[in-house]
Amino acid sequence: MTGSDTTPAQLEQALAAAAAAAPAFGASEPSVRAGWIRAVADALDAASDELVPIAMRESSLPQARLTGEVARSTGQLRMFADALEEGSLLEVVIDTLDPQAKPVPRPDLRRVLVPLGPVLVFAASNFPFAFSVCGGDTASALAAGCPVIVKAHPGHPELSARTAEVMIEALKAAGAPDGTFGLIAGFDVGVTALKDPRITAAGFTGSVPAGKALHEIAVTRPEPIPFYGELGSLNPVFVTQAAIDARGKDIASGYVGSFTLGVGQFCTKPGLLFLPSGHGLQEQLSEATGAVAEAPMLNDRIKDGFSSGLDRLEKVDGVRVWASGGATLLQTTVTELLARRGEILEECFGPVSIVVEYSSVDELRAAVEAFDGNLTATLHAEDSDAELARDLLPLLTARAGRVLWNGWPTGVAVSWAQHHGGPFPSTVGSIHTSVGVTAARRFQRPVVYQDAPDAVLPDVLKDSNPAGIARRVNGTVTTDEVSR
């Protein structure tokens, strides 16, 4: 498939295979599906020495970064496998028959999450492993019990094809149904697949225009489907005077390190830093930014987009350049930002960020309120800022999916508690995450069985709990058997 689009016949084959695999894959026992997922993780780890050089060649990213990405991807797969075996992914809830319940008798109710069906994943360019063919959308959909078709990103076609081959071979060898995983390529091919009635949900990471267009297709189909798009985020950072007084140098160096990490091509890059007037950090910020070495971007299309975006920002009235070189640092004020909100608060993907100076707490509050939805929002403050923090945190919470205290947003831990999502336009589904165990919830729906005899129930709902998973029975989480 390297270098060429999927043909209509190949697309039909992939869709038909995914649809055929869906019943058996979705009905697989948690421990069995976990074994298939671990087999994929083991195969990717074993192929790392082959895959990383391909990724280096196609993405211009360094070896250490890409090796870490493989480990992140395989660790994520194993985390989902553990969650399957433990039972949390299924959210089993059992309320047994209670004829004495008030105000009316309660029937026997057994609730479980079931997979939606075949899922289409649009791979991202900036993380060739962690948000691409073997990334979080793929891992979470497989864990949910959904066959996956990935639309390869054109930025790394050879890597996409080879990664898919490794995954397909591993799934086949482990005994997963044929069609559990597939790869397609081509823009029009992805749109055609999204419109196909056999696709039941889609995940996307990319630009706002592309994500909005695909979302429109998904929700206007004859049978609309959920579309989980991660689109764009500015990730503002707000700093108090007390924080400057306590650790101004560390804030300056940490900020520059964060916005230039990965050549500024992280979705969590801090795009704006709000500092109090008279902060005294201009020299340190400018020197640190000027010392950043120039590095290649992912591909020419992204480089061209960054160049045009930077040129646009530099021409906005009230915005001036503080430092430039391998990265660019711009400066403005809250007054200018509020006057030109639409021009300044537009994401520029790459190594650029804007320092915005505020002259009062009221201006700081107005700056927070100027933002739409973001993946993250950060507050650098001290204990003495407790009253101000209590005022600002609700405003930040309303605008972000992850609120950081004295940290930097780049770096998204893969864990049970993580939430990587936020209000629009950061995502089109703010109640869900694309990172962490609960990411699987996007590709599941609940079903309740009422008064069904034990013999016909799925194993995870049976009285004896043969799978040994954790279940909430009459309000209490337990692995014990159920007495009717």
Rosetta blueprint (number, residue, H / E / L):
1 M L
2 T L
3 G L
4 S L
5 D L
6 T L
7 T L
8 P H
9 A H
10 Q H
11 L H
12 E H
13 Q H
14 A H
15 L H
16 A H
17 A H
18 A H
19 A H
20 A H
21 A H
22 A H
23 P H
24 A H
25 F H
26 G H
27 A H
28 S L
29 E L
30 P H
31 S H
32 V H
33 R H
34 A H
35 G H
36 W H
37 I H
38 R H
39 A H
40 V H
41 A H
42 D H
43 A H
44 L H
45 D H
46 A H
47 A L
48 S H
49 D H
50 E H
51 L H
52 V H
53 P H
54 I H
55 A H
56 M H
57 R H
58 E H
59 S H
60 S L
61 L L
62 P L
63 Q H
64 A H
65 R H
66 L H
67 T H
68 G H
69 E H
70 V H
71 A H
72 R H
73 S H
74 T H
75 G H
76 Q H
77 L H
78 R H
79 M H
80 F H
81 A H
82 D H
83 A H
84 L H
85 E H
86 E H
87 G L
88 S H
89 L H
90 L H
91 E L
92 V L
93 V E
94 I E
95 D E
96 T L
97 L L
98 D E
99 P L
100 Q L
101 A L
102 K L
103 P L
104 V L
105 P L
106 R E
107 P L
108 D L
109 L E
110 R E
111 R E
112 V E
113 L E
114 V E
115 P E
116 L L
117 G L
118 P L
119 V E
120 L E
121 V E
122 F E
123 A L
124 A L
125 S L
126 N L
127 F L
128 P L
129 F L
130 A L
131 F L
132 S L
133 V L
134 C L
135 G L
136 G H
137 D H
138 T H
139 A H
140 S H
141 A H
142 L H
143 A H
144 A H
145 G L
146 C L
147 P L
148 V E
149 I E
150 V E
151 K E
152 A L
153 H L
154 P L
155 G L
156 H L
157 P H
158 E H
159 L H
160 S H
161 A H
162 R H
163 T H
164 A H
165 E H
166 V H
167 M H
168 I H
169 E H
170 A H
171 L H
172 K H
173 A H
174 A H
175 G L
176 A L
177 P L
178 D L
179 G L
180 T L
181 F E
182 G E
183 L E
184 I E
185 A L
186 G L
187 F H
188 D H
189 V H
190 G H
191 V H
192 T H
193 A H
194 L H
195 K H
196 D L
197 P L
198 R L
199 I L
200 T L
201 A E
202 A E
203 G E
204 F E
205 T E
206 G L
207 S L
208 V H
209 P H
210 A H
211 G H
212 K H
213 A H
214 L H
215 H H
216 E H
217 I H
218 A H
219 V H
220 T L
221 R L
222 P L
223 E L
224 P L
225 I L
226 P L
227 F E
228 Y E
229 G E
230 E E
231 L L
232 G L
233 S L
234 L L
235 N L
236 P L
237 V E
238 F E
239 V E
240 T L
241 Q H
242 A H
243 A H
244 I H
245 D H
246 A H
247 R H
248 G H
249 K H
250 D H
251 I H
252 A H
253 S H
254 G H
255 Y H
256 V H
257 G H
258 S H
259 F H
260 T H
261 L H
262 G H
263 V H
264 G H
265 Q L
266 F L
267 C L
268 T L
269 K L
270 P L
271 G L
272 L E
273 L E
274 F E
275 L E
276 P E
277 S L
278 G L
279 H L
280 G L
281 L L
282 Q H
283 E H
284 Q H
285 L H
286 S H
287 E H
288 A H
289 T H
290 G H
291 A L
292 V L
293 A L
294 E L
295 A L
296 P L
297 M L
298 L L
299 N L
300 D H
301 R H
302 I H
303 K H
304 D H
305 G H
306 F H
307 S H
308 S H
309 G H
310 L H
311 D H
312 R H
313 L H
314 E H
315 K L
316 V L
317 D L
318 G L
319 V L
320 R E
321 V E
322 W E
323 A E
324 S L
325 G L
326 G L
327 A L
328 T E
329 L E
330 L E
331 Q E
332 T E
333 T E
334 V H
335 T H
336 E H
337 L H
338 L H
339 A H
340 R L
341 R H
342 G H
343 E H
344 I H
345 L L
346 E L
347 E L
348 C L
349 F L
350 G L
351 P L
352 V E
353 S E
354 I E
355 V E
356 V E
357 E E
358 Y E
359 S L
360 S L
361 V H
362 D H
363 E H
364 L H
365 R H
366 A H
367 A H
368 V H
369 E H
370 A L
371 F L
372 D L
373 G L
374 N E
375 L E
376 T E
377 A E
378 T E
379 L E
380 H E
381 A L
382 E L
383 D H
384 S H
385 D H
386 A H
387 E H
388 L H
389 A H
390 R H
391 D H
392 L H
393 L H
394 P H
395 L H
396 L H
397 T H
398 A L
399 R L
400 A E
401 G E
402 R E
403 V E
404 L E
405 W E
406 N L
407 G L
408 W L
409 P L
410 T L
411 G L
412 V L
413 A L
414 V L
415 S L
416 W L
417 A L
418 Q L
419 H L
420 H L
421 G L
422 G L
423 P L
424 F L
425 P L
426 S L
427 T E
428 V L
429 G L
430 S L
431 I L
432 H L
433 T L
434 S L
435 V L
436 G L
437 V H
438 T H
439 A H
440 A H
441 R H
442 R H
443 F H
444 Q E
445 R E
446 P E
447 V E
448 V E
449 Y E
450 Q E
451 D L
452 A L
453 P L
454 D H
455 A H
456 V H
457 L L
458 P L
459 D H
460 V H
461 L H
462 K L
463 D L
464 S L
465 N L
466 P L
467 A L
468 G L
469 I L
470 A L
471 R E
472 R E
473 V E
474 N L
475 G L
476 T E
477 V E
478 T E
479 T L
480 D L
481 E L
482 V L
483 S L
484 R L
